[in-house]
């Protein structure tokens, strides 16, 4: 595995999965969504910025990318929140369902996105970071439906 200077995977498709997952709501692969180079670049930039802001490690990023939710470090949770806020999917811990549907619907199909939204979007954590982390986990576990 190769990583850039911020400790994140380089832009090859499998390694970008972590950032793309977060940028297009959690655990949808770039191949399935056919993201543009611009979308990948934005995801990468936002991921690097949020990682630096929240101080997560490369190992924490890899674990989250791989769907390991054992790390309840508040930094990881706040990283998820930062990233989802930058995509517009969350504002102050509140899901923006219209934004999620507008961005994911054309890529994954509106009915599929709505089904996962129905399962996940009412998720509430102890605070906005915990909410974002739990949303990530819910979308990740329901990714097969998108």
Secondary structure, DSSP 4 states (H G I P E B T S, - for coil): --B-TTS-B-SSHHHHHHHHHHHTTSS--HHHHT--HHHHHHHHHHHHHHHHHHT--HHHHHHHHTT------HHHHHHHHHHHHHHTSEETTEE-HHHHHHHHHHHH-HHHHHHHHHHHTT---SSHHHHHHHHHHHHHHTGGG-
